[in-house]
Amino acid sequence: MRRVVITGLGCISPLGNNVDTMWSELLKGSCAIDTIKSLNTENLTVKVAAEVKDFKPEDFEIDKAMIRHNDRYALYAIAAATQAMKDSGLEVGKDVDSSRFGCAIGSGIGGIQTFCREHASLLENGPRRVSPLFIPEMIANIASGNTAIVFHAEGPNLPVVTACATGTHSIGEAYRMIKEGRADAMISGGTEAAICEIAIAGFANSKALSTCEDPMAASLPFDLRRKGFVMGEGSGIMILEDYEIAKRRGAHIYAEVCGYGNSCDAYHYTAPRADAKCATNCIKWALEEANYKSGERVYINAHGTGTPLNDKTETLAIKQAMGEADARAAVISSTKSMMGHMLGATGAIELVICAKTLQDKKVAPTIHLDQPDPECDLDYTPHTARDFEADLTISNSFGFGGQNACVALRKI
């Protein structure tokens, strides 16, 4: 089994369209949640979201044909992957053979904006006016497929679709590909662009979204006042590669990927299990694979959605996986308090944040945590960032369908 390291990071996020900007704003405690600007919310019960701002695909060397023929969710992924590849300095054909270079970029929903546009065209103009590119722009694997085209990644290609656990599962599965010798390097992460009327209406009607119209009080992870999550969008991408290859070419290494847990509640299509049994197992398996020892300094980027059920169930899972004393010693935060919930992209961006936490020895806060829920009684880093030198970081992601994912990173 080979060691797997992170050598490149990229992101498109509500707090900035590169990693340095996003990270700087997170440490300031900046909030990207605002009234929705991209569509008319008059008939919607939800008025706020964390939208990506000032995104221009041409700024990321994406050619005009690719821009015309891709949904926004795929363009986010290609742009974030472009950043990550530049950051890594990995050269296909020199450092890694194209047949050993893969891509694992997932999306929870895929090209829903394309779906809405073409469905409107069908109703207004008839079936002959539906674009011949409707299907390839809409399907959830096309971000991974088209990113592979751009970077000549001819090896394994595995677009994961596991709702809100997608980004974390994608990076976990890419880690396994390299660890088991099926690839030498992977472009991996998640992407989403689902801020549109039908998605907001669907999530709102399932009672998952916060209906608070105050952007500063809408996303409240671990707070007694929480009433649902705020939708975000963006993409987080990592370059994972075999440690020996990275060391040989003198690459900058952010962290080592050292553990991965994957489980299913097998309980309910949206609600988590109250006993947190399977989420506990997921975290526990990732920690065990990472050779976690009691007393190590741990940072946890929580799933922390701000829904009534998730936050108390995740708190219980952390306690059961680590033990009460170690759970209370862990430093935890939910960056969804600042950037909302980016669905299939969120776990990937949060692993980018974990890598930066290890590198810079700083923890981004959980903002607006003014009234802690007594059932959420761990250290969630309220209000302001803090200095913290972690030995190990983990990121939790839990999705509809009972999908649980956890990835662990270590300093190297």
ROVEX-932540 format. One record per residue (C-alpha): x, y, z; residue in one letter. Coordinates in steps of 0.001 Angstrom, whole numbers, always signed. Example, Ala and Ser with C-alpha at 12.3 -4.5 7.8 and 13.67 -1.06 7.14 Angstrom:
// residues 2
- +12300 | -4500 | +7800 | A
- +13670 | -1060 | +7140 | S
END
This chain:
// residues 412
- +0 | +0 | +0 | M
- +1400 | +3351 | -1067 | R
- +1333 | +6678 | +762 | R
- -844 | +9397 | -770 | V
- -208 | +13131 | -483 | V
- -1858 | +16398 | -1516 | I
- +287 | +18570 | -3772 | T
- -2211 | +21009 | -5304 | G
- -5311 | +22900 | -4199 | L
- -7926 | +24867 | -6114 | G
- -11349 | +26316 | -5444 | C
- -14216 | +28411 | -6679 | I
- -16156 | +29562 | -3634 | S
- -18609 | +32148 | -2332 | P
- -15684 | +33728 | -434 | L
- -13323 | +33938 | -3386 | G
- -12305 | +32214 | -6575 | N
- -8915 | +31000 | -5378 | N
- -7672 | +29250 | -2251 | V
- -5680 | +32133 | -777 | D
- -8604 | +34560 | -959 | T
- -11093 | +32052 | +434 | M
- -8778 | +31079 | +3290 | W
- -8029 | +34681 | +4202 | S
- -11739 | +35539 | +4307 | E
- -12536 | +32458 | +6389 | L
- -9930 | +33426 | +8986 | L
- -11477 | +36912 | +9136 | K
- -14876 | +35355 | +9838 | G
- -16371 | +36878 | +6686 | S
- -19874 | +35799 | +5705 | C
- -20640 | +35184 | +2015 | A
- -24351 | +34646 | +2566 | I
- -26511 | +37362 | +1039 | D
- -29818 | +37942 | -695 | T
- -29942 | +35940 | -3921 | I
- -28882 | +38043 | -6909 | K
- -29000 | +35525 | -9761 | S
- -32757 | +34952 | -9852 | L
- -36095 | +36437 | -8859 | N
- -37080 | +35143 | -5405 | T
- -40512 | +36791 | -5263 | E
- -42353 | +33465 | -5261 | N
- -39761 | +31574 | -3193 | L
- -39870 | +31130 | +572 | T
- -36056 | +31221 | +631 | V
- -34401 | +34542 | -204 | K
- -30731 | +34040 | +729 | V
- -27844 | +31885 | -480 | A
- -24056 | +31886 | -708 | A
- -23455 | +32598 | -4390 | E
- -20145 | +32569 | -6251 | V
- -19279 | +36109 | -7288 | K
- -17383 | +37537 | -10257 | D
- -16720 | +34153 | -11851 | F
- -15331 | +34470 | -15368 | K
- -14334 | +31111 | -16865 | P
- -12011 | +32769 | -19363 | E
- -9849 | +33905 | -16433 | D
- -8913 | +30239 | -15967 | F
- -7745 | +29608 | -19527 | E
- -10899 | +27710 | -20435 | I
- -11423 | +27938 | -24191 | D
- -14542 | +29471 | -25711 | K
- -15953 | +26185 | -26991 | A
- -15641 | +24601 | -23560 | M
- -17353 | +27624 | -21992 | I
- -20251 | +27444 | -24464 | R
- -20758 | +23719 | -24063 | H
- -20636 | +23266 | -20284 | N
- -23038 | +23855 | -17445 | D
- -21824 | +26220 | -14746 | R
- -21187 | +23339 | -12344 | Y
- -18673 | +21805 | -14777 | A
- -16972 | +25148 | -15435 | L
- -16455 | +25590 | -11708 | Y
- -14704 | +22207 | -11602 | A
- -12462 | +22912 | -14603 | I
- -11502 | +26315 | -13152 | A
- -10692 | +24849 | -9719 | A
- -8747 | +21988 | -11339 | A
- -6737 | +24493 | -13393 | T
- -5692 | +26208 | -10174 | Q
- -4848 | +22919 | -8473 | A
- -2759 | +21667 | -11379 | M
- -763 | +24912 | -11492 | K
- -292 | +24792 | -7736 | D
- +921 | +21211 | -7920 | S
- +3290 | +21703 | -10859 | G
- +2527 | +18131 | -11944 | L
- +3386 | +17557 | -15611 | E
- +1566 | +14807 | -17446 | V
- +3975 | +12835 | -19616 | G
- +6945 | +13884 | -17516 | K
- +6038 | +13274 | -13872 | D
- +3166 | +10886 | -14485 | V
- +2027 | +8850 | -17477 | D
- -1395 | +9901 | -18783 | S
- -2678 | +6334 | -18405 | S
- -1788 | +6451 | -14691 | R
- -3377 | +9867 | -14160 | F
- -7054 | +9854 | -13188 | G
- -9967 | +12067 | -12289 | C
- -12610 | +11724 | -9566 | A
- -14828 | +14809 | -9504 | I
- -18363 | +14326 | -8261 | G
- -21527 | +16408 | -8120 | S
- -24583 | +15820 | -5993 | G
- -26985 | +17208 | -8594 | I
- -25093 | +17873 | -11825 | G
- -26228 | +20303 | -14506 | G
- -29580 | +21301 | -13083 | I
- -29378 | +24792 | -14582 | Q
- -29040 | +23221 | -18039 | T
- -31989 | +20962 | -17228 | F
- -34159 | +23944 | -16277 | C
- -33157 | +25928 | -19382 | R
- -33833 | +23094 | -21804 | E
- -37074 | +22063 | -20119 | H
- -38311 | +25641 | -20548 | A
- -37292 | +25482 | -24211 | S
- -39212 | +22228 | -24631 | L
- -42400 | +23707 | -23166 | L
- -42146 | +26956 | -25119 | E
- -40823 | +25768 | -28477 | N
- -41325 | +22016 | -28715 | G
- -38939 | +19045 | -28709 | P
- -37042 | +20052 | -31850 | R
- -35680 | +23084 | -30019 | R
- -34052 | +21089 | -27194 | V
- -30291 | +21415 | -27552 | S
- -28396 | +18370 | -28857 | P
- -25948 | +19123 | -26030 | L
- -28659 | +18949 | -23360 | F
- -27667 | +15494 | -22112 | I
- -23850 | +15930 | -22130 | P
- -24175 | +19303 | -20386 | E
- -26619 | +18022 | -17769 | M
- -25252 | +14631 | -16686 | I
- -23425 | +14490 | -13356 | A
- -20284 | +12814 | -14715 | N
- -19441 | +15438 | -17316 | I
- -17429 | +17685 | -14976 | A
- -15076 | +14780 | -14326 | S
- -15045 | +13744 | -17993 | G
- -14354 | +17219 | -19370 | N
- -11724 | +17968 | -16726 | T
- -9993 | +14763 | -17804 | A
- -10060 | +15994 | -21412 | I
- -8461 | +19313 | -20461 | V
- -5627 | +17674 | -18514 | F
- -5185 | +14443 | -20503 | H
- -6128 | +12247 | -17558 | A
- -6576 | +8893 | -19277 | E
- -6504 | +6755 | -16131 | G
- -9369 | +5882 | -13755 | P
- -12320 | +8259 | -13906 | N
- -14865 | +7949 | -11096 | L
- -17514 | +10666 | -10714 | P
- -19147 | +9973 | -7335 | V
- -22764 | +10995 | -6653 | V
- -23596 | +10731 | -2954 | T
- -25534 | +13935 | -2290 | A
- -23830 | +16120 | +317 | C
- -21100 | +13530 | +936 | A
- -19992 | +13606 | -2718 | T
- -16829 | +15718 | -2439 | G
- -15498 | +13779 | +539 | T
- -16261 | +10409 | -1038 | H
- -14596 | +11536 | -4277 | S
- -11351 | +12379 | -2496 | I
- -11574 | +9203 | -416 | G
- -12010 | +7046 | -3502 | E
- -9162 | +8839 | -5319 | A
- -6983 | +8180 | -2272 | Y
- -7807 | +4483 | -2493 | R
- -7031 | +4405 | -6229 | M
- -3502 | +5626 | -5598 | I
- -2982 | +3710 | -2366 | K
- -3891 | +437 | -4069 | E
- -1701 | +1131 | -7110 | G
- -4470 | +1714 | -9658 | R
- -3249 | +5258 | -10400 | A
- -211 | +7418 | -9649 | D
- -2020 | +10761 | -9403 | A
- -5631 | +11956 | -9377 | M
- -7532 | +15205 | -9840 | I
- -10246 | +14913 | -7214 | S
- -13029 | +16860 | -5538 | G
- -16584 | +18051 | -5943 | G
- -18554 | +20733 | -7727 | T
- -22052 | +22208 | -7630 | E
- -24080 | +25076 | -9099 | A
- -27662 | +24424 | -8015 | A
- -28893 | +27855 | -6965 | I
- -31980 | +27891 | -9176 | C
- -35722 | +28059 | -8582 | E
- -36553 | +24374 | -8750 | I
- -33685 | +23271 | -6492 | A
- -34441 | +25935 | -3909 | I
- -38151 | +25105 | -4020 | A
- -37449 | +21398 | -3621 | G
- -35083 | +21766 | -694 | F
- -37344 | +24377 | +921 | A
- -40448 | +22212 | +621 | N
- -38601 | +19315 | +2233 | S
- -37966 | +21682 | +5188 | K
- -34184 | +21439 | +4768 | A
- -33474 | +25135 | +4084 | L
- -33455 | +28070 | +6450 | S
- -36192 | +30562 | +5587 | T
- -34570 | +33357 | +7590 | C
- -34219 | +36446 | +5402 | E
- -31402 | +37955 | +7458 | D
- -28140 | +36735 | +5838 | P
- -26328 | +37112 | +9170 | M
- -28768 | +34847 | +11006 | A
- -29627 | +32223 | +8381 | A
- -26790 | +29680 | +8729 | S
- -26406 | +28818 | +12425 | L
- -24533 | +25527 | +12921 | P
- -24703 | +24175 | +16500 | F
- -26800 | +27159 | +17607 | D
- -30095 | +26645 | +19428 | L
- -31811 | +28964 | +16895 | R
- -30864 | +26920 | +13807 | R
- -33670 | +26055 | +11408 | K
- -32008 | +24698 | +8276 | G
- -29073 | +25079 | +5940 | F
- -28288 | +27834 | +3458 | V
- -27501 | +26752 | -93 | M
- -24055 | +27569 | -1477 | G
- -22202 | +26742 | -4679 | E
- -18656 | +26265 | -5935 | G
- -15957 | +23654 | -6410 | S
- -13049 | +22289 | -4419 | G
- -10292 | +20310 | -6148 | I
- -7149 | +18558 | -4898 | M
- -4263 | +16930 | -6692 | I
- -3459 | +13659 | -4962 | L
- -357 | +11708 | -5860 | E
- +1901 | +8909 | -4767 | D
- +4279 | +10181 | -2096 | Y
- +7387 | +8790 | -3796 | E
- +6563 | +10586 | -7064 | I
- +5869 | +13845 | -5240 | A
- +9105 | +13558 | -3259 | K
- +11144 | +12705 | -6344 | R
- +9968 | +15761 | -8253 | R
- +10362 | +18081 | -5238 | G
- +6664 | +18961 | -4995 | A
- +5271 | +21040 | -2161 | H
- +3228 | +18686 | +29 | I
- +306 | +20117 | +1979 | Y
- -611 | +16963 | +3857 | A
- -859 | +13194 | +3682 | E
- -4238 | +11574 | +3149 | V
- -4173 | +8821 | +5740 | C
- -7711 | +7640 | +6486 | G
- -11111 | +7229 | +4862 | Y
- -14446 | +6089 | +6236 | G
- -17564 | +5288 | +4192 | N
- -20833 | +4022 | +5663 | S
- -24592 | +4207 | +5192 | C
- -27257 | +4756 | +7827 | D
- -29622 | +2426 | +5918 | A
- -32382 | +4164 | +7831 | Y
- -34201 | +7063 | +6097 | H
- -33930 | +8954 | +2812 | Y
- -33284 | +12338 | +4469 | T
- -33083 | +12052 | +8272 | A
- -29978 | +10796 | +10109 | P
- -30184 | +7945 | +12599 | R
- -30806 | +9308 | +16094 | A
- -28256 | +6909 | +17616 | D
- -25569 | +8063 | +15125 | A
- -24316 | +4484 | +14904 | K
- -23252 | +4512 | +11260 | C
- -21864 | +8053 | +11246 | A
- -19856 | +6991 | +14295 | T
- -18471 | +3991 | +12414 | N
- -17532 | +6184 | +9449 | C
- -15500 | +8584 | +11629 | I
- -14037 | +5724 | +13647 | K
- -12849 | +3860 | +10550 | W
- -11136 | +6964 | +9169 | A
- -9389 | +7552 | +12504 | L
- -8313 | +3927 | +12778 | E
- -6827 | +3933 | +9277 | E
- -5028 | +7171 | +10187 | A
- -3507 | +5427 | +13246 | N
- -5091 | +7999 | +15533 | Y
- -3906 | +7808 | +19128 | K
- -5800 | +9212 | +22082 | S
- -4350 | +12578 | +23086 | G
- -3352 | +13700 | +19581 | E
- -4297 | +17251 | +18615 | R
- -7261 | +16993 | +16248 | V
- -9150 | +19546 | +14154 | Y
- -12536 | +18512 | +12793 | I
- -14239 | +20354 | +9960 | N
- -17774 | +19397 | +10884 | A
- -20559 | +18724 | +8445 | H
- -22336 | +21267 | +10657 | G
- -25218 | +22165 | +8376 | T
- -27360 | +24094 | +10841 | G
- -30293 | +21684 | +10549 | T
- -31919 | +20671 | +13832 | P
- -31168 | +16957 | +13459 | L
- -27709 | +16972 | +11832 | N
- -25811 | +19034 | +14373 | D
- -26813 | +17120 | +17492 | K
- -26386 | +13770 | +15714 | T
- -22918 | +14724 | +14472 | E
- -21949 | +15842 | +17982 | T
- -22998 | +12428 | +19294 | L
- -21087 | +10638 | +16496 | A
- -17869 | +12522 | +17280 | I
- -18160 | +11612 | +20976 | K
- -18843 | +7964 | +20225 | Q
- -16034 | +7694 | +17671 | A
- -13330 | +9428 | +19726 | M
- -14464 | +8915 | +23285 | G
- -15876 | +11694 | +25458 | E
- -12560 | +13140 | +26679 | A
- -10852 | +13234 | +23271 | D
- -13982 | +14651 | +21627 | A
- -13990 | +17509 | +24142 | R
- -10306 | +18174 | +23463 | A
- -10815 | +18339 | +19689 | A
- -11059 | +21727 | +17992 | V
- -14076 | +21812 | +15666 | I
- -15677 | +24340 | +13347 | S
- -18356 | +24566 | +10684 | S
- -17287 | +26757 | +7787 | T
- -20841 | +26449 | +6443 | K
- -21601 | +29280 | +8852 | S
- -19724 | +31506 | +6367 | M
- -20126 | +29833 | +2960 | M
- -23361 | +27899 | +3260 | G
- -23776 | +24298 | +2178 | H
- -22294 | +23667 | -1284 | M
- -23932 | +20244 | -1558 | L
- -21682 | +17964 | -3655 | G
- -18797 | +20459 | -3509 | A
- -18860 | +21106 | +207 | T
- -16792 | +18146 | +1431 | G
- -14049 | +18831 | -1096 | A
- -13769 | +22508 | -185 | I
- -13771 | +21567 | +3492 | E
- -10864 | +19185 | +2896 | L
- -9018 | +22045 | +1194 | V
- -9661 | +23948 | +4427 | I
- -8317 | +21021 | +6469 | C
- -5116 | +21020 | +4413 | A
- -4699 | +24762 | +4984 | K
- -5354 | +24275 | +8703 | T
- -2448 | +21831 | +8911 | L
- -168 | +24063 | +6872 | Q
- -909 | +27421 | +8518 | D
- -1707 | +26173 | +12047 | K
- -4911 | +28171 | +12182 | K
- -8552 | +27193 | +12582 | V
- -11389 | +29042 | +10854 | A
- -14331 | +29822 | +13170 | P
- -18011 | +29002 | +13404 | T
- -19489 | +32480 | +13179 | I
- -22870 | +33557 | +14653 | H
- -22702 | +30846 | +17335 | L
- -24374 | +33041 | +19953 | D
- -26713 | +30569 | +21651 | Q
- -25034 | +27129 | +21783 | P
- -27420 | +24195 | +21833 | D
- -26936 | +22218 | +25095 | P
- -26979 | +19032 | +22979 | E
- -24077 | +20435 | +20917 | C
- -21570 | +20891 | +23704 | D
- -18148 | +20469 | +22078 | L
- -15567 | +23116 | +21159 | D
- -16890 | +24629 | +17916 | Y
- -14514 | +27639 | +17745 | T
- -17199 | +30320 | +18080 | P
- -16896 | +33717 | +16385 | H
- -13163 | +34084 | +15775 | T
- -10293 | +32072 | +14285 | A
- -7591 | +30704 | +16543 | R
- -4050 | +29418 | +16349 | D
- -3881 | +25644 | +16623 | F
- -1197 | +23168 | +15581 | E
- -3069 | +20011 | +14668 | A
- -1484 | +16582 | +14325 | D
- -4500 | +15300 | +12434 | L
- -7535 | +16796 | +10733 | T
- -10739 | +15111 | +9654 | I
- -13662 | +16314 | +7571 | S
- -17146 | +14863 | +8016 | N
- -19844 | +14832 | +5340 | S
- -23311 | +13299 | +5589 | F
- -25829 | +13203 | +2737 | G
- -29418 | +12347 | +1903 | F
- -29790 | +8606 | +1540 | G
- -27811 | +8085 | +4750 | G
- -24460 | +8546 | +2990 | Q
- -21591 | +9108 | +5447 | N
- -18009 | +10073 | +4555 | A
- -14929 | +11031 | +6535 | C
- -11373 | +11705 | +5311 | V
- -8363 | +12183 | +7589 | A
- -5223 | +14220 | +6815 | L
- -1865 | +14374 | +8619 | R
- +1132 | +16668 | +8583 | K
- +4119 | +15260 | +6734 | I
END
